């Protein structure tokens, strides 16, 4: 079996698992083609960066539509908080792992050696690119069906998602315990302009409590706060 035929079979199996029958499997292939792979093999076609850009917008639209139906009594502010919790980088990466997207990514040698298949930001980007591929292949109806399939369990069990503001929760916790507020510092910024990735650390005094990453500094800070709060509740003696 040739490499091309093997890839087609691999993508067909993945598409079946994802729940969308692609008319054009090359879209799914592109969604899983990281820029590091294209840099090494430019003849393979474009990377998934443009699809990430589109997928971000499609995700916001389809998740918003689901939330309107699931929480008819919620205010605009409450719906915004729910959407932010559902589409943050950490949550998207968790869903991407459920979809086994990491296994199917096309990565350059350097990214492969650095554990790219498990990188939170890379997996979240891949999920958005896949959603864009579904949208381009089957339209908005298909994109809505895809989003509903993979986000339905989270909507049915909202306790599984952190709807609260994690930065506020962490500040309230540290103020109550030691009368101090945490501080946040940007330690890394990477990625193309339309798909930046920010890494932030949160400190209490000189002690680093956690690190988070996201498409915006705010998302990265929220993830850092969430991880720090979990750390302190598990090991309160660290305070």
N, C-alpha and C positions, 0 to 999 in steps of 0.2 A: 504494500500500500504506500503510495506516495505521500510526502509530507502535506501537500495541499489537500489531498483527499482525506487524510487523517484529521486535518484541522476542520474540514467541513463536517465530518461526522461528529467531532467533538462539539462543535457549535450547535449542531442539530439536537444533540442530547441535552445540552445546556438550555437551549430555547424551549424545549419541551418541559424541562423542570421549571423554568421561569414562568411558563404559562402563556407564552405568545408564539404563535406560528409565524415565523418570519417569511415574507415573500422574498426579501433580499437579505441573505445572511451576511453579506459583506458589511452591512450596517452594524451588526452585532460584533463582527470581527474588529471593526474600527473602534467601537466603544471599549474594547479590551486591549487596545494597542497603545501602550504608554509612550510618551515622547522619547524616553531613553532608548526604546527599541527602534523607533523611527530614526533617531540620530545615528544609530549603527547600521540600520538597513533602510535607507530612505526610499528604496524602490518598492517597499511593501505598501506604501500609501500613507495617508495623513494619520496623525495621532488622534487621540480621543479628546484633545483639548477643546475643540470647537463644539463637540457634542456635550461636553461638561457644561459649557456656557449655556447651551439651549436647555439641557436637562435641569439645570438649577431653576429656570423659569417654569418649566413644565411641572416640576415637583411642587413648587410653591402653589401653583394653580390647582393641581389635582388634590393635594393634601388639604388645601383650604376648602375645596368642594366637599371632601369627605367630612371635615370637621363641622361644616354648616349643617350637614344632615345628622351627624352623631350628637351634637350638642346644641339643639335649637334654642335653648334658653340662655346661652352664654353671650356675654357682651363682646364687642370688638376686641377689647383689651385681653379678655380671657382667651378668646380664640387665637389671638396673636401669640400668647404665651404657650398655648398648646402646640401651635404650629412650630414655634421655635424649638420646643422640646423634641418634636418628632423629626425635624430635619437638621438637627445639629450634627456635626461631623461624627461624633462618637456613636450616635444612634444609627446613622446611615452606614457606618462601617460595620456595626453589629449585624444589620440586615444583609449587607454585602457578604458577610461570612456565612450567614444562613443560605445564601444563594450559591455559595462556593465560587464566587467570582475570582478570588485570589488564585485559585488553581488554574484558571483559564487566561490570566493576564499574559500579555506579551511584553516582556521587560528586557532592558539592556543588561549586559553582564554586570555592570557596576550596581545597578538597582537591585538585581537578583541577589548579589552577594551581600547587600545591605539589608536583606529581609523585606524587600518591597512588597512581597505578597501578603504581608501582615501589617503593613503601615496603615494606620487609621485614615490619614488624609487621602492616601492613594486609593484605598478601597471605597471611601465615600465618593471620591471623584468618579470612580468606575461605575458605581451604582447610578449616579446622575447621567453619565454618558449612555448607559444601557437604557435608561428611561427615555432619553432623547432618541435613541435608535428605535425604540418601540413606537414613539410618537411619529417619527418620520416614515416608518414602515406601515403603520396602521391607523394613524390619525389620533385625534384627541380621545375618541372612544376607547381605543386600545390602551392609551396611556392611563386613562382613568381606571380601566380594568386591572392593569398591572399594579397601580398604586393601591387599589382596594385589596388586591390579593395579598400584598406583602405588608400592608399597614393595618389590616383589619384586626389582627390579634391585639395590637397595641391599643387600638381604639376601644376594643371590647374589654380590655383590662388596663384602664388608665393608671392603676397603681403601679404598673410596671414601668411607667415613664415619669421622670422627675419634672412635674409641671411647674414647680416652684422656681423662684429666682435663687440659684445656688450661692451667688455672691452675698446676697442679703442673709441667707441662712448661715453662711460661714461667719459673717461679721457678727451676727447676733450671738452665735455660739462662743466665739472667742471673747467678745465683750463680757458675756455672762461669766465666763470661766476665769479670765485673767485681765479683764479691763483693757484689752488691746485690740486694735483693728489690723487686719491683714493688708499687705501691700502687694501689688502686681508689677511684674517687670517683663517686657518683651525681650526674649532671648534669641529668637530666630524668625526670619521672614524669608519665604521662598516661593517659587512657582511663578507662572506667567501672570501678567497684569489682571487678566480676567478670572484667574483661579488662584489667588494668593493663598498661602498657608502660613498662619501665624502660630508660633509656639511661645507660651507665656508661663512663667513660674510665679507661684504665690508664696509669700514669706510672712512669717510672724516674727518681727524683729529680724534677727540674722538667720533664723531657721527656715529652710526651704520645706514647705509642707506638701507641695505637689506641682505637677506641670500639666498643661493642657494645650491642645491645638485645635484650630478651627479656621474657617474661611475668613473670619473677621477677628479682630482683637477681642471683641466682646464675647464671641463664641468660645475663643480660647480661654479667656478668663473664667467663663462659666464652667468649662470642663475642669480647669485647674481647681476652682473652688469646690466643685463636686467631689473630686478625688481627695482633696485636702480634708474635707469634712468627714468623709468615710474613714480616712486614715486616723484622724483625731478621735473619732468615736470608737474605733477599734483599739487605739492605743492612747488613752487619755493622759497617761503619764508623760507623754511627749510635751505636754503643755507645762 
